[in-house]
């Protein structure tokens, strides 16, 4: 039941089958507008190396299976897959030119570190990987996976999902290139001077935005357009669209809420249900008086009956304060509610009470197998052999219980517990960190029970040595989801349909105003690319990819609109404001990035004209209508009160001679004039070894962070996904 999910803390199994459905647009009919003059299997290329649909699908599917990508939309995965393939092709080309590759040694060292959490013996105390043991371990996992063992399949898929060959190739390439980064004595001395000296300065400054507003400085569309054309490499003009969209979420109306509340209150007293279609009536007893509580809940609740018992302490973990407070003070037979809890109405009865095991002290003998999580590097048996051995040991222990400690010490693959005759200690009813099957067995059986229990670690022969009991309470709940009624869905459909119909041939502003009057959640999005990840306000709809697919289709024109229905019955009306082809600048898309740059440049020129030939800091401040401030600054501590961190200012201050006033310095946040009042030089130093290392490390990191992106910027990249993928 939903309320109990706030109490029950289910353990996440390390081993699980994580599946993300493959998306229809990547299967079968992946081509919609492929050219008959090109390769219909080619999605694009980089530096002349093709990227085909099979490689794209493989990469996409690999990413979709990554648990961290669960819930990611189609477009996010598509863009990630594309960028991964670009990097792989670029690195492969460069490595081929260098005539080097990834060694088998490097492959198994990476694998050993990857699987070290499963098999700690793959890496020794000094961090060295046992390559031969790793090779054997991986060979066994692969063999078991091919034989159908689900745990081994999961382990092997985890490794494959990181695309190890490509990852290692990239690491090796970046290592080779970045190894050429140096830190010279000149660099070291210069950095020492900048970072350890100090300058006391007087400054006159104005902030860009405030100065522009006061002096009426603005940026036109033509200026933005001109700026974009001036820097073609920085601003690659890809196909984009500008959208406006109205979202009518499928949410319960006030009438729906009132209706459900009335229906839930009816369960508090005896009442009659009339089935007009069948012509029959049914007398329903009050929930609090029901004797067959399981059948009652099954009939009237949307969440199944849960027979679990919970302690009062666990009631305190309920997030909803109203429900938590009501349950903490309730007794057996009491009915709580109905209460609204998030998107549900809940009526909870304290149905029963009894003493339950809150925690159990256990010992175990673990029989692992190759591919399990048992941390014993000497395991060679397969899963069936492990099961047979566990059953055999259990039979002997039941015949002679004294054998348990002996077997635990000599036969268990839990090498830590084996040193204490298999003792595990106490496990709580909802304690995290235990295999779920182990924990459930421990807290649901009496002291003295011995049984074989399977888990991801292998087969446990568990003995329950002691139990601690508390009073437990069984909760029976009628839980109903607060969903929109058919009338509400119909009203949403009608309202959205009217908006779509009346907005035909209307302007974007007319559409936006009409949508707001209709009660929709309205947003706009400029500069959207075909595989842009998200649209603000629509993440819950799962319709973002569909909207972009429509907007970039050849049939969609500026001024068109389209309606999309969500799985819950919500409606999205998308209005295509503008559509721009490749090479056609989208000013609205670039305004947020470009406008501040142009504005800053215009402010600097305006400030220079206003200051003129003044070279005295007080006169400059007066011309700018500001006051002179004083600050202590250097390159590593370039903070100016009221402005922020200004690296240019720090560098200029350390470079100016005392008493000299600078030219206008365009910073991150404003325009500055400074005068150095006095300087304190960095302490003299003979050995600059640490500085050289710091410079070298910084240079290497910069190479590793920017190299691949610079290749993408400079290589000839052809992206045909818009034409090829639905």
C-alpha positions as CSV (number, residue, x, y, z in Angstrom):
1,X,0.0,0.0,0.0
2,X,1.2,3.5,-0.8
3,X,1.4,4.8,2.7
4,X,3.5,1.8,3.8
5,X,6.1,2.7,1.1
6,X,7.0,5.6,3.3
7,X,7.7,3.1,6.1
8,X,9.1,0.1,4.2
9,X,12.7,0.8,3.2
10,X,13.3,-1.8,0.6
11,X,16.9,-2.9,0.0
12,X,18.2,-2.3,-3.5
13,X,19.8,-5.5,-4.8
14,X,23.1,-5.0,-6.5
15,X,22.1,-7.6,-9.0
16,X,19.0,-6.8,-11.0
17,X,17.8,-6.7,-14.5
18,X,17.9,-3.1,-15.5
19,X,16.0,-2.6,-18.7
20,X,15.2,0.5,-20.6
21,X,12.9,0.0,-23.6
22,X,14.4,0.7,-27.0
23,X,12.7,3.6,-28.6
24,X,10.6,3.1,-31.7
25,X,12.4,5.8,-33.7
26,X,15.6,3.7,-33.4
27,X,14.2,0.4,-34.5
28,X,13.1,-0.7,-37.9
29,X,12.0,2.3,-39.7
30,X,14.9,4.6,-38.7
31,X,14.9,6.4,-42.0
32,X,12.4,9.0,-43.0
33,X,14.0,11.2,-45.6
34,X,17.3,9.6,-46.6
35,X,18.8,10.7,-49.9
36,X,18.9,8.2,-52.7
37,X,22.3,9.7,-53.7
38,X,23.9,9.0,-50.3
39,X,24.4,6.0,-48.2
40,X,21.0,5.3,-46.5
41,X,22.9,3.7,-43.6
42,X,25.0,6.7,-42.8
43,X,23.9,9.2,-40.1
44,X,26.9,11.4,-40.6
45,X,30.7,11.6,-40.4
46,X,33.6,13.3,-38.8
47,X,36.9,14.0,-40.6
48,X,35.6,11.8,-43.4
49,X,35.0,8.8,-41.1
50,X,31.4,7.7,-41.4
51,X,29.0,7.1,-38.5
52,X,26.4,4.5,-39.4
53,X,23.0,3.7,-38.0
54,X,24.2,0.4,-36.5
55,X,27.0,2.1,-34.5
56,X,24.5,4.8,-33.4
57,X,21.9,2.2,-32.3
58,X,24.6,0.3,-30.4
59,X,25.8,3.3,-28.5
60,X,22.3,4.6,-27.9
61,X,21.2,1.3,-26.5
62,X,24.3,1.0,-24.3
63,X,23.6,4.4,-22.8
64,X,19.9,3.6,-22.3
65,X,20.9,0.6,-20.2
66,X,23.0,2.6,-17.9
67,X,21.1,2.9,-14.6
68,X,22.3,6.6,-14.3
69,X,20.4,7.3,-17.5
70,X,17.1,5.9,-16.3
71,X,14.4,8.5,-17.1
72,X,16.5,10.4,-19.6
73,X,14.5,11.4,-22.6
74,X,15.1,10.3,-26.2
75,X,16.8,13.5,-27.2
76,X,19.2,13.5,-24.3
77,X,20.3,10.0,-25.1
78,X,20.5,10.7,-28.8
79,X,22.8,13.7,-28.3
80,X,25.0,11.8,-25.8
81,X,25.3,8.9,-28.3
82,X,26.2,11.2,-31.1
83,X,28.8,13.0,-29.1
84,X,30.3,9.8,-27.9
85,X,30.7,8.5,-31.4
86,X,32.3,11.8,-32.5
87,X,34.9,11.5,-29.8
88,X,35.5,7.8,-30.6
89,X,36.1,8.5,-34.3
90,X,38.4,11.4,-33.6
91,X,40.5,9.5,-31.1
92,X,40.7,6.4,-33.2
93,X,41.9,8.5,-36.2
94,X,44.5,10.3,-34.1
95,X,45.7,7.0,-32.5
96,X,46.0,5.5,-35.9
97,X,48.2,8.4,-37.1
98,X,50.4,7.9,-34.0
99,X,50.5,4.1,-34.7
100,X,49.6,3.2,-31.1
101,X,46.7,1.4,-29.5
102,X,45.5,0.0,-26.1
103,X,47.5,-2.9,-24.8
104,X,45.9,-6.0,-23.4
105,X,47.7,-5.2,-20.1
106,X,45.9,-1.9,-19.9
107,X,42.6,-3.5,-20.7
108,X,42.8,-6.0,-17.8
109,X,44.2,-3.5,-15.4
110,X,41.1,-1.3,-16.0
111,X,38.9,-4.4,-15.7
112,X,40.5,-5.4,-12.4
113,X,39.9,-2.0,-10.9
114,X,36.3,-2.0,-12.2
115,X,35.5,-5.4,-10.7
116,X,37.6,-4.8,-7.5
117,X,34.4,-4.1,-5.4
118,X,33.1,-7.5,-6.4
119,X,36.4,-9.4,-6.0
120,X,38.9,-7.4,-3.8
121,X,41.7,-9.9,-4.6
122,X,42.0,-8.5,-8.1
123,X,43.9,-5.5,-6.7
124,X,46.6,-5.8,-4.0
125,X,47.2,-3.5,-1.0
126,X,49.6,-1.4,-3.1
127,X,47.0,-0.8,-5.8
128,X,48.5,-3.2,-8.4
129,X,46.1,-5.3,-10.5
130,X,46.6,-9.0,-10.7
131,X,46.2,-9.2,-14.5
132,X,46.2,-13.0,-14.7
133,X,43.6,-13.4,-12.0
134,X,41.5,-10.6,-13.6
135,X,41.7,-12.4,-17.0
136,X,40.5,-15.7,-15.4
137,X,37.7,-13.9,-13.5
138,X,36.4,-12.1,-16.6
139,X,36.6,-15.3,-18.6
140,X,34.5,-17.1,-16.1
141,X,31.9,-14.3,-15.9
142,X,31.7,-14.2,-19.7
143,X,31.3,-18.0,-19.9
144,X,28.6,-18.0,-17.2
145,X,26.8,-15.1,-18.9
146,X,26.8,-16.9,-22.2
147,X,25.3,-19.9,-20.4
148,X,22.4,-17.8,-19.2
149,X,23.5,-16.9,-15.6
150,X,21.7,-13.7,-14.9
151,X,24.1,-12.4,-12.3
152,X,27.1,-12.9,-14.6
153,X,25.1,-11.3,-17.5
154,X,24.6,-8.3,-15.3
155,X,28.2,-8.1,-14.3
156,X,29.4,-8.4,-17.9
157,X,26.9,-5.9,-19.2
158,X,28.1,-3.4,-16.6
159,X,31.6,-3.6,-18.0
160,X,30.4,-3.5,-21.6
161,X,28.2,-0.5,-20.9
162,X,31.2,1.7,-20.1
163,X,32.5,0.9,-23.6
164,X,36.0,0.0,-22.2
165,X,37.9,0.0,-25.5
166,X,36.8,3.5,-26.4
167,X,37.3,4.7,-22.8
168,X,40.9,3.3,-22.7
169,X,41.7,4.6,-26.1
170,X,40.7,8.1,-25.1
171,X,42.6,7.9,-21.9
172,X,45.7,6.7,-23.7
173,X,45.5,9.5,-26.3
174,X,45.0,12.3,-23.8
175,X,47.8,10.8,-21.7
176,X,50.2,10.9,-24.7
177,X,49.3,14.4,-25.8
178,X,49.2,15.9,-22.3
179,X,52.5,14.4,-21.4
180,X,54.0,17.1,-23.7
181,X,52.8,19.9,-21.4
182,X,55.6,21.6,-19.6
183,X,56.1,24.0,-16.7
184,X,59.1,26.3,-17.3
185,X,61.2,28.3,-14.9
186,X,59.8,31.4,-16.4
187,X,56.2,30.3,-15.9
188,X,57.0,29.3,-12.3
189,X,58.7,32.6,-11.4
190,X,55.9,34.6,-13.0
191,X,53.2,32.6,-11.2
192,X,55.0,33.0,-7.9
193,X,55.2,36.8,-8.4
194,X,51.5,37.1,-9.4
195,X,50.1,34.8,-6.7
196,X,52.3,35.8,-3.7
197,X,52.9,39.5,-4.3
198,X,50.2,42.1,-3.3
199,X,49.1,45.5,-4.6
200,X,47.1,48.1,-2.8
201,X,44.9,49.9,-5.4
202,X,42.5,52.7,-5.7
203,X,39.8,52.1,-8.3
204,X,36.9,53.7,-10.0
205,X,34.4,51.3,-11.5
206,X,30.9,50.9,-13.0
207,X,28.9,47.8,-13.6
208,X,27.9,46.9,-17.1
209,X,24.2,46.5,-16.6
210,X,23.7,49.5,-14.4
211,X,25.7,51.8,-16.6
212,X,23.9,50.6,-19.8
213,X,20.5,51.1,-18.1
214,X,21.4,54.6,-16.9
215,X,22.8,55.7,-20.2
216,X,20.3,54.0,-22.5
217,X,22.7,51.6,-24.1
218,X,21.0,48.7,-25.9
219,X,21.8,46.0,-28.4
220,X,19.9,45.6,-31.7
221,X,19.1,42.4,-33.6
222,X,21.3,43.6,-36.4
223,X,24.2,44.0,-34.0
224,X,23.7,40.5,-32.8
225,X,23.5,39.1,-36.3
226,X,26.7,40.9,-37.3
227,X,28.5,39.6,-34.3
228,X,27.5,36.0,-35.0
229,X,28.7,36.3,-38.6
230,X,32.0,37.7,-37.3
231,X,32.7,34.5,-35.4
232,X,31.6,31.6,-37.6
233,X,33.6,29.0,-35.7
234,X,32.2,30.0,-32.4
235,X,28.7,30.2,-33.5
236,X,27.9,27.2,-35.8
237,X,24.6,28.1,-37.4
238,X,22.7,24.8,-37.1
239,X,19.0,24.4,-37.9
240,X,16.9,25.7,-35.0
241,X,13.3,26.6,-34.1
242,X,11.6,29.0,-31.8
243,X,8.6,27.6,-30.0
244,X,5.7,28.7,-27.8
245,X,3.7,26.0,-26.1
246,X,0.7,25.6,-23.8
247,X,0.4,22.7,-21.4
248,X,-2.9,21.5,-20.0
249,X,-1.9,18.9,-17.4
250,X,-4.2,16.0,-16.6
251,X,-4.9,16.9,-13.0
252,X,-7.9,16.4,-10.9
253,X,-10.3,19.3,-10.7
254,X,-11.8,20.7,-7.5
255,X,-15.0,18.8,-8.3
256,X,-12.9,15.6,-8.7
257,X,-11.3,16.1,-5.4
258,X,-14.6,16.8,-3.7
259,X,-16.1,13.7,-5.3
260,X,-13.3,11.4,-4.2
261,X,-13.4,12.8,-0.7
262,X,-17.1,12.1,-0.6
263,X,-16.6,8.5,-1.8
264,X,-13.9,7.9,0.8
265,X,-16.0,9.2,3.6
266,X,-18.8,6.8,2.6
267,X,-16.6,3.9,3.8
268,X,-16.9,5.1,7.3
269,X,-20.5,4.1,7.6
270,X,-22.7,1.3,6.2
271,X,-24.0,2.3,2.7
272,X,-25.5,0.9,-0.4
273,X,-23.9,0.7,-3.8
274,X,-26.3,0.8,-6.7
275,X,-25.2,-0.7,-10.1
276,X,-27.7,0.9,-12.4
277,X,-26.5,-1.0,-15.5
278,X,-27.0,-4.4,-13.8
279,X,-30.0,-3.3,-11.9
280,X,-28.7,-4.5,-8.5
281,X,-27.8,-3.0,-5.2
282,X,-25.1,-4.1,-2.7
283,X,-25.0,-3.3,1.0
284,X,-21.5,-2.4,2.1
285,X,-20.6,-2.5,5.8
286,X,-18.4,0.2,7.4
287,X,-14.7,-0.2,6.9
288,X,-14.1,-0.2,10.6
289,X,-16.6,-3.1,11.1
290,X,-15.3,-5.3,8.2
291,X,-14.3,-8.8,9.3
292,X,-12.6,-10.0,6.1
293,X,-10.4,-7.0,5.9
294,X,-8.2,-8.5,3.1
295,X,-11.2,-9.0,0.8
296,X,-12.6,-5.5,1.7
297,X,-9.3,-3.8,0.8
298,X,-8.9,-5.9,-2.4
299,X,-12.4,-4.8,-3.5
300,X,-12.2,-1.1,-2.8
301,X,-8.6,-0.1,-2.7
302,X,-6.4,0.6,-5.7
303,X,-3.4,-0.6,-3.7
304,X,-3.3,-4.3,-2.6
305,X,-3.6,-5.4,1.0
306,X,-0.3,-5.6,2.8
307,X,-0.1,-8.1,5.7
308,X,3.2,-6.7,7.1
309,X,3.4,-5.6,10.7
310,X,5.1,-2.3,11.6
311,X,6.3,-0.9,14.9
312,X,5.2,2.5,16.2
313,X,8.8,3.7,15.8
314,X,8.4,3.1,12.1
315,X,5.3,5.2,11.9
316,X,7.6,8.1,12.6
317,X,9.3,7.7,9.2
318,X,6.1,8.7,7.4
319,X,6.7,11.9,5.5
320,X,3.2,13.3,5.5
321,X,2.7,15.0,8.9
322,X,-1.0,14.5,9.1
323,X,-0.9,10.8,8.5
324,X,2.1,10.3,10.7
325,X,0.5,12.1,13.7
326,X,-2.8,10.3,13.2
327,X,-1.2,6.8,13.1
328,X,1.2,7.4,16.0
329,X,-1.7,8.0,18.4
330,X,-4.1,5.3,17.0
331,X,-5.0,2.0,18.6
332,X,-6.1,-1.4,17.2
333,X,-9.6,-1.0,15.6
334,X,-9.2,2.7,15.0
335,X,-9.7,4.1,11.5
336,X,-7.6,7.1,10.4
337,X,-8.8,9.4,7.7
338,X,-9.7,9.8,5.0
339,X,-6.6,12.0,4.5
340,X,-5.2,13.5,1.4
341,X,-1.6,12.3,1.0
342,X,0.0,13.8,-2.1
343,X,-2.0,12.5,-5.0
344,X,-4.0,10.0,-3.0
345,X,-6.8,9.8,-0.5
346,X,-6.2,7.2,2.2
347,X,-8.3,5.5,4.8
348,X,-6.2,3.5,7.2
349,X,-7.4,1.0,9.8
350,X,-5.1,-0.4,12.6
351,X,-6.3,-3.9,11.9
352,X,-4.3,-6.1,14.2
353,X,-1.4,-6.1,16.7
354,X,1.1,-8.8,17.8
355,X,4.7,-9.2,18.9
356,X,7.0,-9.3,15.9
357,X,10.7,-9.8,15.4
358,X,12.2,-6.3,15.1
359,X,15.8,-7.7,14.7
360,X,17.5,-11.0,14.6
361,X,21.0,-12.2,15.4
362,X,22.1,-14.7,12.8
363,X,25.1,-16.8,11.7
364,X,25.6,-18.2,8.2
365,X,27.7,-20.4,6.0
366,X,28.0,-18.8,2.5
367,X,28.5,-21.1,-0.5
368,X,29.4,-18.9,-3.4
369,X,29.9,-19.6,-7.0
370,X,31.7,-18.0,-9.9
371,X,29.8,-14.9,-10.9
372,X,28.3,-14.4,-7.5
373,X,29.3,-11.5,-5.2
374,X,31.0,-13.9,-2.7
375,X,34.4,-12.3,-2.0
376,X,36.5,-15.4,-2.2
377,X,39.0,-15.5,-5.1
378,X,39.4,-19.2,-4.9
379,X,35.8,-20.1,-5.9
380,X,35.7,-22.4,-8.9
381,X,32.3,-24.1,-8.5
382,X,29.3,-23.1,-10.7
383,X,25.9,-22.2,-9.4
384,X,24.4,-25.7,-9.5
385,X,27.4,-27.1,-7.7
386,X,27.0,-24.4,-5.0
387,X,23.3,-25.3,-4.5
388,X,24.0,-29.0,-4.2
389,X,26.8,-28.4,-1.7
390,X,24.6,-26.0,0.4
391,X,21.8,-28.6,0.6
392,X,24.3,-31.3,1.5
393,X,25.8,-29.2,4.4
394,X,22.2,-28.4,5.6
395,X,21.3,-32.1,5.7
396,X,24.4,-32.8,7.9
397,X,23.8,-29.9,10.2
398,X,20.2,-30.9,10.8
399,X,21.4,-34.4,11.7
400,X,24.1,-32.9,14.0
401,X,23.6,-29.1,14.8
402,X,27.1,-29.0,16.3
403,X,28.6,-29.2,12.8
404,X,27.4,-25.7,12.0
405,X,30.3,-23.9,13.6
406,X,32.8,-26.3,12.0
407,X,31.4,-25.9,8.5
408,X,31.1,-22.1,9.0
409,X,34.8,-21.9,9.9
410,X,36.1,-24.3,7.2
411,X,33.5,-24.1,4.3
412,X,32.1,-20.6,4.2
413,X,33.0,-18.2,1.5
414,X,32.4,-15.3,3.8
415,X,36.0,-15.2,5.0
416,X,35.3,-12.5,7.6
417,X,32.3,-14.2,9.3
418,X,34.1,-17.6,9.1
419,X,36.6,-16.3,11.7
420,X,33.7,-16.0,14.2
421,X,31.9,-19.3,13.4
422,X,29.7,-17.5,10.8
423,X,28.4,-14.9,13.2
424,X,26.8,-11.9,11.3
425,X,25.4,-10.0,14.2
426,X,22.0,-8.3,14.3
427,X,19.9,-7.5,11.3
428,X,16.9,-5.2,11.6
429,X,13.5,-5.7,9.9
430,X,14.0,-2.9,7.4
431,X,17.8,-2.5,7.7
432,X,19.7,-1.5,4.6
433,X,22.8,-3.2,3.4
434,X,21.6,-6.8,3.6
435,X,20.4,-8.9,0.8
436,X,16.6,-8.7,0.9
437,X,16.1,-12.5,0.9
438,X,18.5,-12.8,3.9
439,X,16.9,-10.1,5.9
440,X,13.4,-11.3,5.2
441,X,14.2,-14.8,6.3
442,X,15.9,-13.6,9.5
443,X,13.0,-11.4,10.7
444,X,10.2,-13.8,9.8
445,X,11.3,-17.0,11.4
446,X,11.7,-18.1,15.1
447,X,15.0,-18.5,16.9
448,X,16.7,-21.8,16.1
449,X,15.5,-22.0,12.5
450,X,18.2,-23.2,10.0
451,X,17.6,-23.1,6.3
452,X,19.3,-22.5,2.9
453,X,18.5,-19.0,1.4
454,X,19.7,-17.9,-2.0
455,X,20.9,-14.3,-2.7
456,X,23.3,-12.5,-5.1
457,X,26.2,-13.6,-2.9
458,X,25.4,-17.3,-3.3
459,X,23.6,-19.8,-1.0
460,X,23.4,-19.0,2.7
461,X,22.9,-21.6,5.3
462,X,21.3,-19.3,7.9
463,X,20.9,-20.1,11.6
464,X,18.8,-17.7,13.7
465,X,20.6,-17.4,17.0
466,X,18.4,-14.9,18.8
467,X,15.5,-12.4,18.2
468,X,14.4,-9.1,19.6
469,X,10.6,-8.5,19.6
470,X,8.5,-5.4,19.7
471,X,4.7,-4.8,19.4
472,X,3.8,-4.7,15.7
473,X,0.7,-3.3,14.0
474,X,-0.9,-4.4,10.8
475,X,-2.3,-1.6,8.7
476,X,-5.2,-2.1,6.3
477,X,-5.8,0.8,3.9
478,X,-8.3,1.9,1.3
479,X,-6.1,4.0,-1.0
480,X,-7.5,5.8,-4.1
481,X,-5.5,7.8,-6.6
482,X,-6.6,11.4,-7.1
483,X,-6.9,11.1,-10.9
484,X,-8.9,13.5,-13.2
485,X,-12.3,12.2,-14.0
486,X,-13.5,11.5,-17.6
487,X,-15.4,14.8,-17.4
488,X,-12.2,16.6,-16.5
489,X,-10.2,14.9,-19.2
490,X,-13.0,15.8,-21.7
491,X,-13.0,19.4,-20.6
492,X,-9.2,19.6,-21.0
493,X,-9.5,18.1,-24.4
494,X,-12.2,20.5,-25.4
495,X,-10.4,23.6,-24.0
496,X,-7.1,22.7,-25.7
497,X,-8.9,21.8,-29.0
498,X,-10.7,25.2,-28.9
499,X,-7.4,26.9,-28.3
500,X,-5.7,25.0,-31.2
501,X,-8.6,25.8,-33.6
502,X,-8.9,29.5,-32.7
503,X,-5.1,30.0,-32.9
504,X,-4.9,28.9,-36.5
505,X,-3.4,31.7,-38.6
506,X,-2.9,33.8,-35.4
507,X,0.4,35.4,-34.3
508,X,2.6,33.8,-31.6
509,X,1.6,36.6,-29.2
510,X,-2.1,36.0,-29.8
511,X,-1.6,32.3,-29.2
512,X,0.3,33.0,-25.9
513,X,-2.3,35.4,-24.6
514,X,-5.2,33.1,-25.5
515,X,-3.4,30.1,-23.9
516,X,-2.9,32.0,-20.7
517,X,-6.6,33.1,-20.7
518,X,-7.5,29.4,-21.2
519,X,-5.6,28.5,-18.0
520,X,-2.7,26.7,-19.7
521,X,0.9,26.6,-18.4
522,X,2.6,28.7,-21.1
523,X,6.3,28.7,-22.0
524,X,8.6,29.8,-24.9
525,X,11.8,28.3,-26.1
526,X,14.2,29.9,-28.6
527,X,17.0,28.3,-30.5
528,X,15.9,24.8,-30.0
529,X,18.0,22.2,-31.9
530,X,16.5,19.0,-33.2
531,X,18.1,16.9,-30.4
532,X,17.9,19.5,-27.6
533,X,17.3,17.7,-24.4
534,X,14.4,19.3,-22.6
535,X,11.6,21.9,-22.9
536,X,10.9,23.8,-19.7
537,X,7.8,22.6,-18.0
538,X,7.3,19.5,-20.2
539,X,9.6,17.0,-18.6
540,X,6.7,15.1,-17.0
541,X,4.8,14.8,-20.3
542,X,7.5,12.7,-22.2
543,X,6.4,14.6,-25.3
544,X,9.5,16.8,-25.8
545,X,11.0,14.5,-28.5
546,X,7.7,14.2,-30.3
547,X,7.4,18.0,-30.4
548,X,10.9,18.5,-31.7
549,X,10.4,15.8,-34.3
550,X,7.3,17.6,-35.5
551,X,8.9,21.0,-35.5
552,X,11.8,19.9,-37.6
553,X,9.7,17.9,-40.1
554,X,9.6,19.2,-43.6
555,X,5.8,19.8,-43.3
556,X,6.0,22.1,-40.3
557,X,6.2,25.8,-41.2
558,X,6.5,29.0,-39.1
559,X,3.0,29.8,-37.7
560,X,1.9,26.1,-37.6
561,X,0.7,24.5,-34.4
562,X,0.2,20.9,-33.4
563,X,-1.6,19.2,-30.5
564,X,0.0,16.4,-28.4
565,X,-1.7,14.2,-25.8
566,X,0.2,12.8,-22.9
567,X,-0.3,9.3,-21.5
568,X,-2.4,10.7,-18.6
569,X,-4.7,12.6,-20.9
570,X,-3.0,16.0,-20.7
571,X,-2.7,18.2,-23.7
572,X,0.2,20.2,-25.2
573,X,-0.3,22.7,-28.0
574,X,3.0,23.6,-29.7
575,X,3.2,26.7,-31.8
576,X,6.1,27.0,-34.3
577,X,7.1,30.6,-34.0
578,X,10.1,30.6,-36.4
579,X,12.1,28.0,-38.2
580,X,15.7,28.5,-39.3
581,X,17.7,26.4,-41.7
582,X,21.4,25.6,-41.5
583,X,23.4,28.8,-42.0
584,X,20.5,31.1,-41.1
585,X,21.2,32.9,-37.9
586,X,18.5,32.7,-35.2
587,X,19.0,36.0,-33.3
588,X,16.6,35.1,-30.5
589,X,18.5,31.9,-29.9
590,X,21.8,33.7,-29.5
591,X,20.6,36.9,-27.7
592,X,21.2,35.6,-24.2
593,X,24.8,34.7,-25.0
594,X,25.7,37.5,-27.4
595,X,23.9,40.5,-26.0
596,X,26.0,40.8,-22.9
597,X,29.2,40.6,-25.0
598,X,28.1,43.4,-27.3
599,X,26.7,45.4,-24.4
600,X,30.0,45.2,-22.5
601,X,31.9,46.4,-25.5
602,X,29.6,49.3,-26.1
603,X,29.7,50.2,-22.4
604,X,33.6,50.2,-22.5
605,X,33.6,52.6,-25.5
606,X,31.0,54.8,-23.9
607,X,33.0,54.9,-20.6
608,X,36.2,55.8,-22.5
609,X,34.5,58.7,-24.3
610,X,33.1,60.0,-21.0
611,X,36.5,59.7,-19.1
612,X,38.4,61.2,-22.1
613,X,41.9,62.2,-21.3
614,X,41.5,62.2,-17.5
615,X,44.4,60.3,-15.8
616,X,43.7,61.1,-12.2
617,X,41.6,58.5,-10.4
618,X,39.4,60.9,-8.5
619,X,38.6,62.8,-11.7
620,X,37.7,59.6,-13.5
621,X,35.4,58.6,-10.6
622,X,33.7,61.9,-10.8
623,X,33.2,61.6,-14.6
624,X,31.6,58.3,-14.1
625,X,29.4,59.4,-11.2
626,X,31.0,56.9,-8.7
627,X,33.3,56.9,-5.7
628,X,36.9,55.8,-5.4
629,X,37.3,52.5,-3.6
630,X,40.5,50.9,-2.1
631,X,41.4,47.2,-2.3
632,X,44.3,44.8,-1.7
633,X,44.6,42.5,-4.6
634,X,46.7,40.0,-6.5
635,X,46.2,37.5,-9.3
636,X,45.1,34.6,-7.1
637,X,42.9,36.9,-4.9
638,X,41.3,39.3,-7.4
639,X,38.0,39.9,-5.4
640,X,36.5,43.4,-5.5
641,X,33.7,44.1,-3.0
642,X,30.4,44.6,-4.7
643,X,31.6,43.2,-8.0
644,X,33.2,39.8,-7.7
645,X,36.4,38.0,-8.9
646,X,38.2,39.9,-11.6
647,X,41.2,38.0,-12.9
648,X,42.1,40.8,-15.4
649,X,42.2,43.3,-12.6
650,X,44.5,41.1,-10.5
651,X,46.9,40.7,-13.4
652,X,46.8,44.5,-14.3
653,X,47.4,45.5,-10.7
654,X,50.5,43.2,-10.4
655,X,51.8,44.6,-13.7
656,X,51.4,48.4,-13.2
657,X,54.0,50.5,-11.6
658,X,53.2,52.4,-8.4
659,X,51.3,55.7,-8.9
660,X,50.3,55.0,-12.5
661,X,46.6,55.0,-13.5
662,X,45.5,52.3,-15.9
663,X,43.5,52.5,-19.1
664,X,39.9,51.2,-19.0
665,X,40.0,47.6,-18.0
666,X,37.0,45.5,-19.2
667,X,36.4,42.9,-16.5
668,X,33.7,40.2,-16.0
669,X,31.3,42.5,-14.2
670,X,32.2,46.0,-15.0
671,X,34.7,48.5,-16.4
672,X,37.6,49.6,-14.1
673,X,40.3,52.2,-13.8
674,X,42.9,51.5,-11.2
675,X,45.9,53.2,-9.6
676,X,48.5,51.2,-7.8
677,X,49.2,52.9,-4.4
678,X,51.9,50.5,-3.4
679,X,53.1,46.9,-3.9
680,X,54.6,44.2,-1.8
681,X,56.8,41.9,-3.8
682,X,56.6,38.1,-3.4
683,X,59.2,36.7,-1.0
684,X,62.4,35.8,-2.7
685,X,62.7,32.1,-3.5
686,X,65.4,29.8,-4.9
687,X,63.6,26.6,-5.6
688,X,60.5,26.8,-7.9
689,X,60.0,23.0,-8.3
690,X,56.5,23.0,-6.7
691,X,55.5,25.9,-9.0
692,X,56.7,24.2,-12.1
693,X,54.7,21.1,-11.1
694,X,51.6,23.2,-10.5
695,X,52.0,24.9,-13.9
696,X,52.6,21.5,-15.6
697,X,49.6,20.0,-13.9
698,X,47.4,23.0,-14.9
699,X,48.6,22.8,-18.5
700,X,47.9,19.1,-18.7
701,X,44.5,19.4,-17.2
702,X,43.6,22.2,-19.7
703,X,44.7,20.0,-22.6
704,X,42.6,17.1,-21.3
705,X,39.6,19.3,-20.8
706,X,39.6,21.0,-24.1
707,X,41.4,18.8,-26.7
708,X,38.6,16.7,-27.9
709,X,36.2,19.6,-28.1
710,X,38.7,21.5,-30.1
711,X,38.9,18.6,-32.6
712,X,35.1,18.6,-32.9
713,X,35.2,22.3,-33.6
714,X,37.8,22.0,-36.2
715,X,37.1,18.7,-37.9
716,X,34.5,18.5,-40.7
717,X,31.4,17.1,-38.9
718,X,28.4,16.1,-41.0
719,X,25.2,15.5,-39.0
720,X,22.4,13.9,-41.0
721,X,20.3,12.9,-38.0
722,X,17.5,15.4,-38.8
723,X,17.0,13.9,-42.2
724,X,17.6,10.2,-41.2
725,X,15.9,9.8,-37.8
726,X,12.2,10.2,-37.2
